[in-house]
Amino acid sequence: MNVVHLLPSPHQYFFLAVSLLQSTIANSRRTDKRRSPVDFDVDVDTGFFPPHPLPHLPPAYAIWETALAEAGNMLSLGEDDSDPAVAKRISGQIWRSQVLSWPVIDTEPLQVNLRLLQRAHLVLSWLVHYYVHSAPPAADGVPFTVPESLAIPLVAVSRCLGMAPVLTFADTVLWNWDLVDGSLPLSIENMRFVNLFSGTEDERNFYATSAKAEFRGIEMLRIIDEYNNIPNLSDFTSISKVARDLGRLSGIINDISDIIQSVRPLVDPHVFYWDLRPWFEGSDAKGPSAPGWLYEGVPDSENLDLSGPSAGQSSVMHALDIFLDVDHKLRQRRYPAPSDGNKRADHGFMERMRRYMPGKHRDYLSSLAATPCSIRELAQQTPALREPYDNAVMALKKLRDLHMRIACRYIVTMSRSTPGAHGGCPVASMMDRLQSSRAAGNGPIRGTGGNELSLLLKAGRDATRRTLLKDN
Ligand code: HEM
């Protein structure tokens, strides 16, 4: 036999090479060492929550811890003229002058321990918001100076953690709890929120609602992780699993919608808008032209991210957007085409909110975004997956519809509320003042980062809708 006939022809060589390349790519999905969630400080059981309460800071930082523990009793909102608030003016001045007299404490010893860094971020960012918002309102056009005793260490620990030097979702929700029963593991029933600006149950319930959504998201993180680790996405068993998991995902998103809806009886909109939200405001809350905060002793302080906390910083919600491939930045040509309002909205909001997440969680999201095969592309190519995929997207679109109604009830409606609606509450005079100051020249209702709220939320909802395969 002529051995030459046994050798492949040039044509066959070409196909052999292509198929070898394809199988290498497929295998690379199988053998690629994906980093596990634990590498990103994401726990198998508690997700983005640390599995245990954060430890308190060592004695060298006792002045910070003590000031935080005392702040609730000593301080009131600077713009609040009610009798109980005015009664705290003297203690507030003492508290703030103590902060001004503090030395700048070196944070380097904390760098050996991630949990201590997180605790330092929590303590200092709460102190900054207490300091800023308990002070008498600043004169128009003058930036507010945050003293170096807070600003310098907060910026230092934030750089180590890779996150914004301001109060964030992590400081108010992910890290702000203790165990009810220390002998039992963390669960939504076994967690108690510790630091509260207003001291109200409404505030506690507000954090607990976001925490419930985070907890419900843990199963979703497992689904995403399992999807990213399926060795071969072309066989029947894998496709059936993906279809089933998309069904589970729709159920989880519906549950998160129910959780968001559950704030209605638990959080009074007046308490939220007038007693709590003012403490959250960041440097840019009054819009781009208003003077912001100055971090004393920090070079280029005007370039810091200082917008304040938002559930828009919840990594669970970002993971969902990434997994389903929601295009908030309008980079893809998708249908229905963006409305004029969608085009005018702040498309960078969600991406900016990632800078407020702990850096490791942001890296985790980047690792999800770098998945070799997006589930949207897979569903596009696989008829059996189109419907389950679209159902999950539709569930997320409904979540955003419902969330818009909540934001409208708690913010837009409240911004127009009259003091009388608070039911004869003694803070009426302060509300009058607040209401008129907020109505005067502040333009549209603003969310975190001074963005136009309704444009922003509608744009997010519409971007989600454009993710549907059936319209594309
Ligand atoms: C009383 C309850 C709530 C109110 C008043 C509210 C209000 C807002 C507002 C005003 C924004 C715009 C950005 C900002 O200013 O922060 C926002 C964004 C956002 N909120 Fe909420 N929120 C509430 C509860 C929740 C909960 C429980 C979640 C659950 C995860 C959530 C998830 C989000 C997300 C993901 C965004 C980013 C925008 C988007 O994805 O559409 N919110 N929220």
Residues whose N, C-alpha, C, O or C-beta is under 5 A from the ligand:
A	BS01	HEM	T209 S210 A213 I260 V263 P309 S310 A311 G312 S314 M317 R400 I406 A407 Y410 G447 T448 L457 G460
